[in-house]
Amino acid sequence: MNHNGLVLKEVLDLVGNCLTRESAKAVVDFRLNPATQARLDELADKNTEGTLTPEERREYGAQVGAIEIASILQARARRLLGVKATAE
């Protein structure tokens, strides 16, 4: 694991260890607002088509990174709550 990965793991461990049942439920229930989801879908389509501009590529990369972090936190929250992931 590289240095960035170690820093991310430490941050996620810190946040994950602070979860209460109530905050874990809020993390599990988190969804992007419709405008943000629509923009992400638009960028994903353009990425698939290979038509992202350099600025859009940075935006998309940042959004995907944030979603990956949220997904890891949701997995930790589900584990705390004893809840299995469901398909959306």
SULTAUR-V244035 format. One record per residue. RES is the residue in three letters. SS is DSSP state (@ for helix, = for strand, . for the rest). OMEGA is omega in degrees with one decimal (* if undefined). Layout:
RES/SS/OMEGA  RES/SS/OMEGA
This chain:
MET/./179.8  ASN/./-176.9  HIS/@/178.9  ASN/@/178.6  GLY/@/178.6  LEU/@/178.6  VAL/@/179.2  LEU/@/178.9  LYS/@/179.8  GLU/@/179.4  VAL/@/-179.9  LEU/@/176.5  ASP/@/179.6  LEU/@/-179.1  VAL/@/-179.4  GLY/@/-179.7  ASN/@/179.5  CYS/./-176.4  LEU/./168.9  THR/./177.3  ARG/@/-179.2  GLU/@/-179.6  SER/@/177.2  ALA/@/177.9  LYS/@/178.6  ALA/@/178.6  VAL/@/179.4  VAL/@/-176.4  ASP/@/-176.7  PHE/./173.0  ARG/./175.9  LEU/./175.4  ASN/./-173.6  PRO/@/-179.7  ALA/@/179.2  THR/@/179.0  GLN/@/179.1  ALA/@/178.8  ARG/@/178.0  LEU/@/178.1  ASP/@/178.9  GLU/@/179.7  LEU/@/178.3  ALA/@/178.2  ASP/@/179.6  LYS/@/177.4  ASN/@/178.4  THR/@/-180.0  GLU/@/-178.4  GLY/./-175.7  THR/./177.6  LEU/./171.1  THR/./176.9  PRO/@/178.8  GLU/@/178.1  GLU/@/179.0  ARG/@/177.1  ARG/@/178.8  GLU/@/-178.8  TYR/@/178.9  GLY/@/178.9  ALA/@/179.7  GLN/@/178.5  VAL/@/177.5  GLY/@/179.2  ALA/@/179.2  ILE/@/177.5  GLU/@/178.2  ILE/@/178.7  ALA/@/179.8  SER/@/177.7  ILE/@/178.6  LEU/@/177.4  GLN/@/178.4  ALA/@/178.0  ARG/@/179.9  ALA/@/178.0  ARG/@/179.4  ARG/@/178.5  LEU/@/-177.5  LEU/@/-176.9  GLY/./-177.2  VAL/./175.9  LYS/./177.2  ALA/./176.1  THR/./175.6  ALA/./-179.5  GLU/./*
